[in-house]
Amino acid sequence: MYNLPKLSVVGAGPGDPELITIKAVNALKSAKVVLYDALINRELLEYAPQAEHVFVGKRKDKHRYSQDEINELIVKYALERGHVVRLKGGDPFVFGRGSEEISYAKSKGLETEVVSGITSSVAVPANVGIPLTQRGTSESFWVITGTTSQRKLSDDVHLAAQSTATVVILMGMGKIAGIAEVFSRFGKEDTPVGIIQNGTTENEKSGFGTIRNIVEVVNDKKLTAPAIIVIGEVVKEANALQKVYHNINSVPERSEFLKSQVT
């Protein structure tokens, strides 16, 4: 039976294939075509064995399709085949351009739905033991893109650096030196920083330091994108750091302690 043209923009979660919602799995099971991104776990495609799988991923300076071309593919496949799932990493409405795809599909008369996903901005820090809020330490958190569509450092980083909130930066590895410079400018040199690469996956790796030395940590650990940058006092709650705290009798001053975690 032919399905009516429909687009489901579906969040795939942060990387661990178990961190996907039941509603997302059901959407995949009913799809005729799945257009998937570079950051999704390929195991999730097994939920849609009946569908055609089309890779439309975009990574830094390497775009298989432009956004306009992806929009056209969505409409083409929906009109030809019926139900199209656009599978996107994390949550499709958190720096995922999901709203643009929904708007375009609606303008072409397609039925649409959004299936939220677990955003990496929350799940990845949690997976290494970093709470984004903590009583007495952090009352709020910012989630910022490190790189704008003009390939520049977001102006919001300057605002966030003046706040006491936890700051989570996505797509910021290419701007890490600039981020550190901005926070240093506001006297935050000793603020803890955690960077988690490939979070919640078997390839996860991380590095910890302070604003003062985080560029050195990145270089020493050879950390690259995709990675989440977390800045704030809550970083000290990370599992890796807590193990060190547990095994020492006296805790050095914050900045000296975090510097020692570079190696």
N, C-alpha and C positions, 0 to 999 in steps of 0.2 A: 504493500500500500504506500502510495506517495505521501511523504510528509510535507506539510505546508512550509514555505520558506521561513526559517527561524535562525536567529543567532543567539547562542548562549555564551556570554563572556564569563569564563570560569577561572577562579583562583586556584592554583595548584599547590599553594603553600610554599614554605621556605626551602624545601629540598628533600627532607625525609619523606619517602612515599607514604608513610603512615599518617603524616600530618595533612591529610586531605579530608574534606567533609563528605558525608554520605550523599548530600545533594550533588556535589561535584561528580562523584562516581556515577550516580544515576544519569547525569547529563551526558557523561562520556559513553555510557552504555547505550544511549539512544541516538548518538551522533552518527551521521553519514560521512562527515568529513571533520577532521580535527586539525586545526591550524595551530601549531605549537611553537613556543619560544625556546631560546637557547638555554635558559636557566631552569626549565622544568626537568624533573627526574623522568627519564625515558621509561621507567617501569610503569608509570601511570598510563602510558599508551596501551598497556595490556588490558585495561578496562574497556577499551574500544576496539576489539579485534575485527569487528564488522565494518569499521570506518576506514576511509583513506586517510593516511597521516601525511601532512604537508608541513615541512619545516619552514618557518618564516622568521627565524630568529635574527635578532640584531645584537651585535656586540660592538665594543669600541672600534669605530672606523671601519667596521665590517658589517654592512647591511645587505642581507640577501635580497630583501625587498624594502622599498620605502614604505612609509606609513600609508601613503595614498594607494600604493599598489596592493597592500594588505587589505585596505578597505574594499577595493574593487574585487579582490579574490573572495572575500566574505560574501559579497552580493552574488557573484558569479556562481559559486558553489551552492549557495542557498537556493537560488532560482533553479539550478539544474538538479540538485540532489535532495534538498530539504533541510534537515537540521544540521547546522554548522556549530561546532564548539571551537571557540577561540581560547586556547589553554595558555594561561599566563602565570609566570612565577609570582609567589606571594599572594597579595591581594590585587586584583586588576584595577582598583581605584586608588591605589597608593603608588604614584609614579609609574603607573602601568599603561596609561593612555586608553584604558578601557572605556572611559566615557566618550572619547572621540569615536571609537568604533561603534558603540551603541547609537550615538547620534547619527552617524552616517547610515547605519543599517535602517534606522527608523525613517530617515528621509527617503529611503528607497522602498518603503512599504513592508519591510520585514518585521515579523514578530520578534521581540527581544526579551532577554532576561539576563540578570547579573547574579552570579553565584560567588559570594564573597569567599576569600581564602585567608588563611592565617598569614599575616604579614611578617616578613623576615625582620622588620624593624623591631618587633617585639619578641618573636620566637627565637631568633638567633642569640641575642643576649641572654635570654632565659635559659637556653640550652647549656650555656657555660656558667650559669649561676649568677648572672648580673640582673638584679631587679631594677627596672627603669625608675620606679618610685620606691621610696623607703621612708618610713616614719622617722622624722628627725634629721634626715639627710637630703632627700629630694622630694619636693611636693608636686613636680610636674616634669614632663619631658617634651622635647622638640624632636620632630622627625623632618630632616631637611635633605634635599638633593644637593650633593656636593658640586655637581656640574649642571649648568643650565643648558637650554637648547642652543644657546649661542656659544657653548663650550667654555663658559666663564664660571668662576667661583660664585656661588649664590650670595647675594647681598644679605640674605637671612642669616648666614654664618656670622656676620658682624653683629647682628642683633642677639643671636643666641650666645655669643661669647660674653655678653654683658649680663646674662641671666644666671641664676643659681640652679636652673633646671638641668636635668640630664639631657645631653644632646646626642642624638643618633643621626649619623650621616650615611646616606646611601649614595652609591655612585661617586664616591669621593676619593678613591685611591690615587687617581691621577692628579689630585689637588692637595694631597696630604701636607706638602711643605707649606702651601699657602694657608691651609687651615691652621696649622701650628703657628704660623706667623701672626694670624689674626688673633688667636687666643693669647699669644704672648704679649701682643700689643695692649691687651686689657689686663695684664698682670696675672695670667692664669698658667704660668710656666710649670707649676708643680701640680696641676690638676691631673688626676689619673686618666689614662686612655687605654682602652682595649680595642683590638682589631681582630675580627673573626672572619676568616676566609672560608668559603664553601660551607657555611654554617649548617648544622643539623645533618650533614652527609658524612659518609665514611672517609671523605677526603678533607674533613675539617682540620684547620690549623689556626693557631692564634698567637698573638704577641701582646705584651703589656708593657706599659711604660708611663711616661708623663708627657705633657705637651713639650717639655724641654728636650726630650730625647726620642720622641716617637718616630721621627724620620729615620734615625739610626736603627731603631728596633725593626722597622719595616725592611730596611736594607739587609740587616743581619739575618732576619728570619725569612727573607725573600718572599714577603707577603705581596700578593697581587689581587686584582679584581677577579671574581666578584667577592667583595668583602663588606662587612658592616663596621663602621667606626663608632665607638661609644665613648663619650667624654663626660666625666663627672665623678664625684666621690663614690657613687655606687659601684664603680668598676672594681673597687677593693673587695667586693663580695664575690668576685669570680672564683669558681672552683679551684683553679690552678693556684691562685694566690692564697685561698683559704687553707690549702694543704700545707703551704709554707708556714702560715701563721700557726697552724696546729703543731708543727714540729720544732718550733723554736721557743726558747724560754722567755726571751725579751724581744719585743718588736722594735726595730729601728724607726727613726723618724720617717714619715710618709714618703717624702721625696727620695730619700736614700734607699728605703726598702724597695720602692718601685723600680729605681734604677738597677737594682741588683737582679731584677727579673728579666733583664735583656738577654742574658746568656742561657 
